[in-house]
Amino acid sequence: MEKEVRDQLLIEAMDTYGHYLKRVVFALVKDEQKAEDIVQEVFIQYYINLEKFEFRSSVKTYLYRIAINLCRNYFKSWSSRKLEFSNFVQQSFIYRQSPEMDLITKESNSAIGDMIQKLPSKYREVIWLYYYAQFSVAEISEVLNCSQNTVKTRLARGRKLAKLNFEEVSDDGTKC
């Protein structure tokens, strides 16, 4: 593949998927600078491996697969470190509400985010990709390299665990 073609494919991928990749990676790693570093590494790996990419899957799923794998590597290297949840949903709001509604929304989103963060990574990844990145079950199965039934099962179990976490918090009265 010629350098000009590779350069053009990289530019198109960055323009098309860069923002979305950063949002999903940030939702997983909770660190804006690290998310930028990971997204940059995604595009470096994409560019380096363009010769090997056979276009059997979409560029989108290929990039997200690289991103998920890099996030997994990041968590392995920082497994003993406690990561603080940063409110992904709140940052994606375009409009401003009243201060009271902002506070209620922030607290609700923080509680939801905390519950999702408590999930095991295999459920958390699927939940984030499905609800925040708005991937289909088929796309998630390509990204995570597992069957669609596995994705559906992880979604169901992740929702169930999140619900149990919510009920525990509600019963304690400490949050919500």
NORTA-V840892 format. One line per field, one symbol per residue. ss: DSSP state (h for helix, s for strand, l for the rest). phi: phi as a letter, one per 20 degrees, with the letter a starting at -180 (. if undefined). burial: I if it has 16 or more other ideal C-beta (glycine too) atoms within 10 Angstrom, else O. A space follows every 10 residues. Layout:
# NORTA-V840892
ss->???
phi->???
burial->???
This chain:
# NORTA-V840892
ss->llhhhhhhhh hhhhhhhhhh hhhhhhhhhl lhhhhhhhhh hhhhhhhhll llllllllhh hhhhhhhhhh hhhhhhhlll lllllllhhh hlllllllhh hhhhhhhhhh hhhhhhhlll hhhhhhhhhh hhllllhhhh hhhhlllhhh hhhhhhhhhh hhhhhhhhhh hhllll
phi->.fgfffffff ffffffdgff fffffffeem bfffffffff fgfffgffeg fefemfdffg fffffgffff fffffffcfe eedefdffff fefedddfgf fgffffffff fffffffffg gfefgfffff eeelefffff fffelbffff ffffffffff ffffffffff ffmfcm
burial->OOOOOOOOIO OOIIOOIOOI IIIIIIIIII IOOIIOOIIO IIIOIIOOOI OOOOOOOOII IIIIIIIIOI IOOIOOOOOO OOOOIOIIIO OOOOOOOOOO OOOOOOOOII IIIOIIOIIO OOIIIIIIII IIIOIOIOII IIIIOOOOOI IOOIIOOIIO IIOOIIOOIO OOOOOO
